[in-house]
Amino acid sequence: MKVLIPGSFDPPTNGHIDVINRCSKVFDEVLVGVVVNPSKESLFTTEIREEMLNEILANSNNVQIKTFEGLLVDFAKANKVQAIVKGLRAMTDFDYEFQMAQMNSNLADFETIFIPASPEYGYVSSSMVKEINSYGGDVTKLVPQNVFKRMNDV
């Protein structure tokens, strides 16, 4: 089964990588879709986010990274995925993602599979990482080393 894990990954966190790695052990193919969102100010370009993910996941034979813009279901159909996977940290994630899952099912009959965050990453979000880093806080345990280096080069 081929699944899609979509997200902004701005920046990729250890929580993102954990979900991707866990999915790569369960599913035949994992496509990581890095969304282009022109209305959102990003720390990194989509090209750099894709590059960082490729560096981190270089040893994962069944994981592929691609950027996309537009509707998630159109990207999923074009890449012949069977399901969309979303990582959940808390009930607030579930409320939003459940609505999105229902809409994606309505638009294109896609199933959504929810993967709970590992306990050690349940509180980690890209927004929080960016904010902590902007104030000089230590985010070394929250992001892969290549991401940490790039965050401090920005």
Stockholm file with secondary structure:
# STOCKHOLM 1.0

chainA/1-154         MKVLIPGSFDPPTNGHIDVINRCSKVFDEVLVGVVVNPSKESLFTTEIREEMLNEILANSNNVQIKTFEGLLVDFAKANKVQAIVKGLRAMTDFDYEFQMAQMNSNLADFETIFIPASPEYGYVSSSMVKEINSYGGDVTKLVPQNVFKRMNDV
#=GR chainA/1-154 SS CEEEEEECCSSCCHHHHHHHHHHHHHSSEEEEEEECCTTSCCSSCHHHHHHHHHHHTTTCTTEEEEEECSCHHHHHHHTTCSEEEEEECSHHHHHHHHHHHHHHHHHHCCEEEEEECCGGGTTCCHHHHHHHHHTTCCCTTTSCHHHHHHHHHC
#=GC SS_cons         CEEEEEECCSSCCHHHHHHHHHHHHHSSEEEEEEECCTTSCCSSCHHHHHHHHHHHTTTCTTEEEEEECSCHHHHHHHTTCSEEEEEECSHHHHHHHHHHHHHHHHHHCCEEEEEECCGGGTTCCHHHHHHHHHTTCCCTTTSCHHHHHHHHHC
//
